[in-house]
Amino acid sequence: MERKIKLKVENVEKSFPGVKALANINFEVEKGTVHVLCGENGAGKSTLMKIINGIYQKDKGKILIDGKEREIKDPMEARNLGISMIFQELNYIPEMTVEESLFVGSWPKTSIRVDWKLIRKRAIELLESEGLRYNPAMQLKDLTVSDIQILEIVKAISYESDIIIMDEPTSAITQKEVEFLFRKINELRNRGTCIIYISHKMDEIFRIADQITVLRDGEVVDSRPVSEYTMDLVIAQMVGRKMEKTYPKEMLPCGEMLLEVNGLTSGRTFENISFNLRKNEIVGFAGLMGAGRTEVMRAVFGLDDYEKGDIRIREEIVSIKNTRQSIAHNMVMLSEDRRRFGIIPVRSVRENVSLSSLKSFIFHGHLHSGKENEVVDYYCKKMNVKTPTYETSIESLSGGNQQKVILAKWMVTNPDILIMDEPTRGIDVGAKFEIYKLMTELAKEGKGLIMVSSELPELIGMCDRIYVMAQGRITGELTRDEFTQENIMKLATIGVSHQ
């Protein structure tokens, strides 16, 4: 059977100041297939996709669609050529409504005015056709990260493009929503649509891929049908070495009590939450999306209010009303939505790392840049942050490197308690291992870590105890000898409808 090549990339190169992002890339996608692109953060995957989608301009090489060379100058031209993209980093305007976001860039008009009635009608039709029950007038800021990701997926699919790029589309959605996405992918493939799928989740890759291409350091390492790959081979090609141990967990004796939460209640999202954390301990929080895990952590950290309950740090009741007070009590938090809450996109790597400890670099009213640079360099090297320079804008880094910058920022404050909400979301296996190693080192230093994660294997691999939540309540606490995915899921689905 003759192969029908829909998209072909020939000898494409791209450089940014101080770094060559892509070197002589050759890549092609057949019509009606799912082509998975693998590689560590910083390997060049997103850069290549942004060139295909017209966000970046290539330095050299060709892009051919249906055998015809095309110069894709911007995303609108890409869309006109039948290309759409779902981004790993959610770029949305919190005050925009669901209906506005679904048709942004293509709002229908009557003469000179936007036809809002038609937008409402189309939004309702689109949402109903996909079986989604969102209020079209609801603002995005009132939705979860998972909800916004699903809407981005629906929007990209609605363009009826011939080529759809999906960059980590399942990094923030529930298993039920993953099944929805995979059904849509199969429908699209059967219609002849090309899907370029970027993911670090090996189970997903081997479930939906027809072809796999691996990038490393801006170059194509290998490309072959999925039937010729194994998970171990993909990982080895991605990181350039064999991963001997996935979870570098060390069993440590627990020290003194660091944090106690008793009866914490918020009227709308969680009720009667009690848990504790000791020195040298990694405590996990599991549960389905919407169980209330993030909301509890935001309240503990001072981001959101709660109605009743108390928080004790080192056995003393504390009043935490904002993040400044949390940091003063040596407690920090890594947010699940790093772009909205974790970084300042327009600022440099240096500024993002030093931001939380800026006072410590100011002497007699002046910033001691030498001391600042020394500290930034130490923690960025410790976190293995890949960046051309520390003056590089953080928004130009890969998602995994942005996450490591945020971790470096908090490590500068030398916290005793570190809350990590989905710390490895959208991060490749090599970067995940680095974060796991850091977690183990911090626990050995006497710190206490809380790990909120939707990935059960990493909770089981890294935690000493796991609290499980369902519908805003803690439904159980498991010790290591009780850790199984089945035990966690039983507790996570107590009282949850399975319709």
C-alpha positions as CSV (number, residue, x, y, z in Angstrom):
1,M,0.0,0.0,0.0
2,E,1.4,3.4,-1.0
3,R,2.3,5.8,1.8
4,K,0.6,9.2,1.5
5,I,2.8,11.8,3.1
6,K,0.7,14.7,4.3
7,L,3.5,16.7,6.0
8,K,7.2,16.7,5.4
9,V,9.9,18.6,7.1
10,E,13.3,18.7,5.3
11,N,16.6,19.8,6.9
12,V,15.0,22.3,9.2
13,E,17.3,24.3,11.5
14,K,16.5,26.9,14.2
15,S,18.7,28.8,16.6
16,F,18.0,31.2,19.5
17,P,20.7,33.5,21.1
18,G,23.3,31.2,22.5
19,V,21.7,27.8,21.6
20,K,20.9,25.7,18.5
21,A,17.4,24.4,19.1
22,L,17.1,22.3,16.0
23,A,19.8,20.8,13.7
24,N,19.0,19.3,10.3
25,I,15.5,18.0,11.3
26,N,13.9,15.5,8.9
27,F,10.4,14.5,9.8
28,E,7.3,13.3,8.0
29,V,3.7,12.3,8.9
30,E,1.5,10.0,6.9
31,K,-2.2,10.8,6.2
32,G,-4.5,9.2,8.7
33,T,-1.9,8.3,11.3
34,V,-0.9,9.3,14.8
35,H,2.8,10.2,14.9
36,V,4.2,10.5,18.4
37,L,7.1,12.8,19.0
38,C,9.2,11.9,22.1
39,G,12.2,13.6,23.8
40,E,13.3,15.2,27.0
41,N,12.3,18.8,27.8
42,G,14.5,21.0,25.7
43,A,15.0,18.4,23.0
44,G,13.3,20.6,20.5
45,K,9.8,19.1,20.2
46,S,7.8,22.2,20.9
47,T,10.2,24.4,18.8
48,L,9.6,22.1,15.8
49,M,5.8,22.2,16.3
50,K,5.8,26.0,16.7
51,I,7.6,26.3,13.4
52,I,5.1,24.0,11.7
53,N,2.3,26.1,13.3
54,G,3.9,29.4,12.2
55,I,4.8,30.8,15.7
56,Y,8.5,30.5,15.0
57,Q,10.2,31.0,11.7
58,K,12.8,28.4,10.6
59,D,16.4,29.5,9.8
60,K,16.9,26.8,7.1
61,G,15.0,24.0,5.5
62,K,11.6,23.3,3.9
63,I,8.1,22.4,5.0
64,L,6.0,20.6,2.5
65,I,2.2,19.9,2.7
66,D,0.9,17.4,0.2
67,G,4.2,17.7,-1.6
68,K,4.1,21.4,-2.0
69,E,6.6,23.7,-0.2
70,R,4.9,26.2,2.1
71,E,6.2,29.2,4.0
72,I,4.1,29.4,7.2
73,K,4.5,33.0,8.5
74,D,2.0,32.9,11.4
75,P,-0.7,30.7,13.1
76,M,-3.5,32.2,11.0
77,E,-1.7,31.1,7.8
78,A,-1.2,27.7,9.4
79,R,-4.9,27.4,10.2
80,N,-5.7,28.3,6.5
81,L,-3.4,25.5,5.5
82,G,-5.3,23.1,7.7
83,I,-3.0,23.0,10.7
84,S,-4.2,23.5,14.3
85,M,-2.3,23.1,17.6
86,I,-3.2,22.3,21.2
87,F,-0.5,23.8,23.4
88,Q,1.1,22.3,26.5
89,E,1.1,25.6,28.3
90,L,-2.4,27.0,28.6
91,N,-2.4,30.5,27.2
92,Y,-5.8,31.8,28.1
93,I,-7.4,35.0,29.4
94,P,-9.0,34.3,32.8
95,E,-11.8,36.9,32.3
96,M,-12.8,35.5,28.9
97,T,-15.9,33.4,28.8
98,V,-16.2,29.8,27.5
99,E,-18.0,30.9,24.3
100,E,-15.6,33.8,23.6
101,S,-12.5,31.4,24.0
102,L,-14.0,28.8,21.7
103,F,-14.2,31.2,18.8
104,V,-11.5,33.7,19.6
105,G,-9.8,34.9,16.4
106,S,-12.8,34.0,14.3
107,W,-15.8,35.8,16.0
108,P,-18.6,36.1,13.4
109,K,-19.7,39.7,12.7
110,T,-22.8,41.5,11.5
111,S,-21.5,44.4,9.5
112,I,-19.1,46.0,12.0
113,R,-20.3,44.3,15.2
114,V,-19.6,40.9,16.7
115,D,-22.6,38.6,16.5
116,W,-22.8,37.5,20.1
117,K,-26.1,35.6,19.5
118,L,-24.5,33.5,16.8
119,I,-21.4,32.9,19.0
120,R,-23.7,31.7,21.8
121,K,-25.6,29.4,19.4
122,R,-22.5,27.9,17.9
123,A,-20.9,27.4,21.4
124,I,-24.0,25.6,22.7
125,E,-24.1,23.4,19.5
126,L,-20.3,22.6,19.8
127,L,-20.5,21.7,23.5
128,E,-23.6,19.6,23.1
129,S,-22.1,17.7,20.1
130,E,-19.2,16.7,22.3
131,G,-21.4,15.9,25.4
132,L,-19.9,18.7,27.5
133,R,-22.0,20.5,30.0
134,Y,-20.2,23.9,30.4
135,N,-22.1,27.2,30.8
136,P,-21.0,29.2,27.7
137,A,-21.2,32.4,29.8
138,M,-18.9,31.1,32.5
139,Q,-15.5,32.8,32.8
140,L,-12.4,30.7,32.4
141,K,-11.0,31.8,35.8
142,D,-13.9,29.9,37.4
143,L,-12.9,26.6,35.7
144,T,-10.2,24.1,36.6
145,V,-7.0,23.6,34.6
146,S,-8.6,20.3,33.4
147,D,-11.7,22.1,32.2
148,I,-9.7,24.6,30.2
149,Q,-7.5,21.9,28.6
150,I,-10.6,20.0,27.5
151,L,-12.0,23.2,25.9
152,E,-8.7,23.8,24.1
153,I,-8.9,20.3,22.7
154,V,-12.5,20.8,21.5
155,K,-11.6,24.1,20.0
156,A,-8.7,22.6,18.0
157,I,-10.7,19.7,16.8
158,S,-13.6,22.0,15.7
159,Y,-11.4,23.7,13.1
160,E,-11.6,20.4,11.1
161,S,-7.9,20.7,10.3
162,D,-6.0,18.1,8.2
163,I,-3.1,18.2,10.7
164,I,-3.6,18.6,14.4
165,I,-0.6,19.0,16.8
166,M,-1.3,17.9,20.4
167,D,1.5,19.0,22.8
168,E,1.0,17.2,26.1
169,P,-2.9,17.3,25.8
170,T,-3.5,14.9,28.7
171,S,-1.1,16.6,31.2
172,A,-4.0,18.3,33.1
173,I,-7.1,16.1,32.5
174,T,-8.7,13.2,34.2
175,Q,-8.7,9.6,33.0
176,K,-12.4,9.9,31.9
177,E,-11.4,12.9,29.8
178,V,-8.4,11.0,28.4
179,E,-10.8,8.4,27.1
180,F,-12.8,11.2,25.5
181,L,-9.7,12.5,23.8
182,F,-8.6,9.1,22.6
183,R,-12.0,8.4,21.1
184,K,-11.8,11.7,19.2
185,I,-8.3,10.8,18.0
186,N,-9.5,7.5,16.6
187,E,-12.4,9.3,14.9
188,L,-10.0,11.8,13.4
189,R,-7.5,9.1,12.3
190,N,-10.3,7.2,10.6
191,R,-11.3,10.4,8.7
192,G,-7.7,10.7,7.4
193,T,-6.6,13.5,9.7
194,C,-2.9,13.5,10.8
195,I,-2.2,13.8,14.5
196,I,1.2,14.8,15.8
197,Y,1.2,13.8,19.4
198,I,3.7,14.9,22.0
199,S,3.7,13.0,25.3
200,H,6.0,11.7,28.1
201,K,3.4,9.1,29.2
202,M,4.6,5.8,27.8
203,D,1.3,4.0,28.3
204,E,-0.4,6.6,26.2
205,I,2.3,6.5,23.5
206,F,2.0,2.8,23.0
207,R,-1.7,2.9,23.0
208,I,-2.3,5.4,20.2
209,A,0.9,5.7,18.2
210,D,1.4,4.5,14.6
211,Q,4.9,5.9,14.3
212,I,7.4,7.2,16.9
213,T,10.1,9.8,16.3
214,V,12.6,10.5,19.1
215,L,14.4,13.9,19.4
216,R,17.5,14.5,21.6
217,D,19.4,17.8,21.8
218,G,17.6,19.2,18.7
219,E,18.3,16.3,16.5
220,V,16.3,13.3,15.3
221,V,17.7,10.2,17.0
222,D,15.4,7.6,15.4
223,S,12.0,7.2,13.7
224,R,10.2,3.9,13.2
225,P,6.8,2.2,13.5
226,V,5.5,1.7,17.0
227,S,5.7,-2.1,16.5
228,E,9.5,-1.8,16.4
229,Y,9.8,0.0,19.7
230,T,9.7,-0.9,23.3
231,M,9.2,1.5,26.2
232,D,12.8,0.9,27.4
233,L,14.2,1.7,24.0
234,V,12.2,4.9,23.7
235,I,13.4,6.0,27.1
236,A,17.0,5.1,26.4
237,Q,16.9,7.0,23.1
238,M,15.3,10.1,24.8
239,V,17.8,10.4,27.7
240,G,20.9,8.8,26.0
241,R,21.3,6.3,28.7
242,K,19.4,3.4,30.3
243,M,17.3,4.4,33.3
244,E,18.2,1.9,36.0
245,K,15.8,3.1,38.7
246,T,12.7,5.1,38.2
247,Y,12.1,6.2,41.8
248,P,15.2,7.0,43.9
249,K,13.2,6.7,47.1
250,E,15.2,6.1,50.4
251,M,13.5,5.0,53.6
252,L,14.2,7.4,56.4
253,P,13.2,7.6,60.1
254,C,10.6,10.3,60.6
255,G,11.6,13.3,62.7
256,E,9.6,15.8,64.7
257,M,6.2,17.1,63.6
258,L,6.4,19.9,61.1
259,L,2.8,20.5,60.1
260,E,-0.6,19.5,61.5
261,V,-3.9,20.4,59.9
262,N,-7.0,19.8,62.0
263,G,-10.6,20.0,60.8
264,L,-10.0,22.4,58.0
265,T,-13.2,23.3,56.2
266,S,-14.2,25.4,53.3
267,G,-18.0,25.5,52.7
268,R,-17.8,24.8,49.0
269,T,-14.8,22.7,48.2
270,F,-13.6,20.6,51.2
271,E,-14.7,19.6,54.7
272,N,-13.1,18.4,58.0
273,I,-9.6,17.9,56.5
274,S,-7.0,16.6,59.0
275,F,-3.5,15.4,58.2
276,N,0.1,15.8,59.4
277,L,3.7,15.9,58.1
278,R,7.0,15.1,59.8
279,K,10.6,15.8,59.1
280,N,12.3,13.5,56.6
281,E,8.8,12.5,55.2
282,I,7.2,12.6,51.8
283,V,3.4,12.5,52.2
284,G,1.2,12.1,49.1
285,F,-2.3,13.3,48.3
286,A,-4.2,11.2,45.8
287,G,-7.7,11.5,44.3
288,L,-9.7,12.1,41.2
289,M,-9.7,15.5,39.5
290,G,-12.1,17.7,41.5
291,A,-11.6,15.8,44.8
292,G,-10.4,19.0,46.5
293,R,-6.7,18.3,46.8
294,T,-5.4,21.5,45.2
295,E,-8.0,23.6,47.1
296,V,-6.9,22.2,50.5
297,M,-3.2,23.0,49.7
298,R,-4.1,26.5,48.5
299,A,-5.9,27.1,51.8
300,V,-3.0,25.8,53.9
301,F,-0.6,28.0,51.9
302,G,-2.7,31.1,52.4
303,L,-3.9,31.5,48.8
304,D,-7.6,30.8,49.7
305,D,-9.7,31.4,52.7
306,Y,-11.2,28.6,54.9
307,E,-14.1,28.8,57.3
308,K,-12.8,26.8,60.3
309,G,-10.1,24.5,61.5
310,D,-6.5,25.1,62.6
311,I,-3.0,24.8,61.2
312,R,0.0,24.1,63.4
313,I,3.6,24.5,62.4
314,R,6.1,22.9,64.8
315,E,3.1,22.4,67.2
316,E,2.2,26.0,67.3
317,I,-1.1,27.3,65.9
318,V,-0.4,29.8,63.2
319,S,-2.6,32.2,61.3
320,I,-1.8,32.2,57.6
321,K,-3.7,34.7,55.5
322,N,-1.3,35.1,52.6
323,T,1.7,33.6,51.0
324,R,4.1,36.1,52.7
325,Q,3.2,34.6,56.0
326,S,3.6,31.1,54.7
327,I,7.1,31.8,53.5
328,A,7.9,33.4,56.9
329,H,6.9,30.1,58.5
330,N,9.3,28.3,56.0
331,M,6.5,26.8,54.0
332,V,6.3,27.1,50.2
333,M,4.1,25.7,47.4
334,L,4.7,24.7,43.8
335,S,1.4,25.3,42.0
336,E,-0.1,23.0,39.5
337,D,-0.7,25.8,37.0
338,R,2.9,27.0,36.6
339,R,2.2,29.5,33.9
340,R,-0.5,31.3,35.8
341,F,0.8,31.1,39.3
342,G,4.4,30.0,39.2
343,I,6.4,32.2,36.8
344,I,6.5,35.8,35.6
345,P,6.7,35.1,31.8
346,V,8.2,38.4,30.7
347,R,11.1,38.2,33.2
348,S,14.4,36.4,33.0
349,V,15.4,33.2,34.6
350,R,17.5,35.1,37.1
351,E,14.7,37.3,38.1
352,N,12.3,34.4,38.5
353,V,14.7,32.5,40.7
354,S,15.7,35.3,43.0
355,L,12.2,36.8,43.3
356,S,11.1,35.1,46.5
357,S,14.3,36.0,48.3
358,L,15.0,39.5,46.9
359,K,15.4,41.1,50.3
360,S,18.4,38.9,51.0
361,F,20.3,40.4,48.1
362,I,19.6,44.1,49.0
363,F,22.3,45.9,51.1
364,H,21.9,49.6,52.1
365,G,19.1,50.0,49.5
366,H,21.0,48.5,46.6
367,L,20.8,45.1,44.9
368,H,23.9,43.1,45.4
369,S,24.0,41.6,41.9
370,G,27.1,39.5,42.5
371,K,25.5,37.7,45.4
372,E,22.3,37.3,43.5
373,N,24.1,35.8,40.5
374,E,26.0,33.4,42.7
375,V,22.9,32.1,44.4
376,V,21.0,31.8,41.1
377,D,23.9,29.9,39.5
378,Y,24.1,27.5,42.4
379,Y,20.4,26.5,42.4
380,C,20.0,26.5,38.6
381,K,23.0,24.1,38.4
382,K,21.6,22.0,41.3
383,M,18.3,21.7,39.4
384,N,20.1,21.2,36.0
385,V,18.1,24.1,34.4
386,K,18.9,24.2,30.7
387,T,19.0,27.8,29.6
388,P,21.3,29.8,27.2
389,T,21.9,32.4,29.9
390,Y,20.3,33.4,33.2
391,E,19.1,36.6,31.4
392,T,17.0,34.5,29.0
393,S,13.3,35.1,29.3
394,I,11.7,32.2,31.2
395,E,8.9,31.9,28.7
396,S,11.3,30.8,26.1
397,L,12.3,27.7,28.1
398,S,10.6,24.3,27.8
399,G,7.9,23.5,30.3
400,G,10.2,21.1,32.3
401,N,12.9,23.8,32.6
402,Q,10.3,26.3,33.7
403,Q,9.3,23.9,36.4
404,K,12.9,23.5,37.5
405,V,13.3,27.3,37.7
406,I,10.3,27.5,40.0
407,L,11.8,24.8,42.2
408,A,15.1,26.7,42.3
409,K,13.2,29.8,43.3
410,W,11.7,28.1,46.4
411,M,14.9,26.3,47.3
412,V,16.6,29.7,47.7
413,T,14.2,30.3,50.6
414,N,15.5,27.1,52.4
415,P,12.0,25.9,53.3
416,D,11.1,23.3,56.0
417,I,7.8,22.4,54.3
418,L,7.4,22.1,50.6
419,I,4.0,21.5,49.0
420,M,4.3,20.2,45.5
421,D,1.1,20.2,43.4
422,E,1.6,18.0,40.3
423,P,5.3,18.7,40.3
424,T,6.1,16.4,37.3
425,R,3.1,17.4,35.0
426,G,4.3,17.7,31.4
427,I,7.9,16.7,32.3
428,D,9.9,14.0,30.6
429,V,11.3,10.9,32.3
430,G,14.8,12.3,32.7
431,A,13.6,15.6,34.3
432,K,11.1,13.6,36.5
433,F,14.0,11.5,37.8
434,E,15.9,14.7,38.7
435,I,13.0,16.1,40.6
436,Y,12.5,12.7,42.4
437,K,16.2,12.8,43.4
438,L,15.8,16.4,44.7
439,M,12.8,15.3,46.7
440,T,14.8,12.5,48.3
441,E,17.7,14.8,49.0
442,L,15.3,17.4,50.7
443,A,13.8,14.7,52.8
444,K,17.3,13.5,53.9
445,E,18.0,17.2,54.9
446,G,15.1,17.0,57.4
447,K,12.5,18.8,55.3
448,G,8.9,17.6,54.9
449,L,7.3,17.3,51.5
450,I,3.6,17.1,50.4
451,M,3.2,15.7,46.9
452,V,-0.2,16.1,45.2
453,S,-0.2,13.9,42.0
454,S,-2.6,12.3,39.6
455,E,0.0,9.8,38.7
456,L,-0.4,6.9,41.1
457,P,2.9,5.1,40.2
458,E,4.9,8.2,41.3
459,L,2.9,8.5,44.6
460,I,3.5,4.8,45.3
461,G,7.2,5.1,44.3
462,M,8.0,8.2,46.3
463,C,5.8,8.6,49.3
464,D,5.9,7.3,52.9
465,R,2.2,7.8,53.4
466,I,-0.7,8.7,51.1
467,Y,-3.9,10.5,52.0
468,V,-6.7,9.8,49.6
469,M,-9.5,12.4,48.9
470,A,-12.9,12.1,47.3
471,Q,-15.5,14.8,47.0
472,G,-13.8,17.2,49.4
473,R,-13.1,14.7,52.2
474,I,-10.2,12.5,53.2
475,T,-11.5,9.0,52.7
476,G,-8.4,7.1,54.0
477,E,-4.7,7.1,54.8
478,L,-2.4,4.4,53.5
479,T,1.1,3.3,54.7
480,R,3.7,1.9,52.3
481,D,2.8,-1.7,52.9
482,E,-0.8,-0.8,51.9
483,F,0.2,1.0,48.7
484,T,-1.5,-0.5,45.6
485,Q,-3.3,1.3,42.8
486,E,-6.4,-0.7,43.6
487,N,-6.4,0.4,47.2
488,I,-6.0,4.1,46.2
489,M,-8.7,4.0,43.6
490,K,-11.2,2.3,46.0
491,L,-10.7,5.2,48.4
492,A,-10.7,7.8,45.6
493,T,-14.1,6.7,44.3
494,I,-16.0,6.5,47.5
495,G,-19.3,8.3,47.0
496,V,-18.4,9.2,43.4
497,S,-20.9,8.6,40.6
498,H,-19.6,6.2,37.9
499,Q,-22.1,7.2,35.3
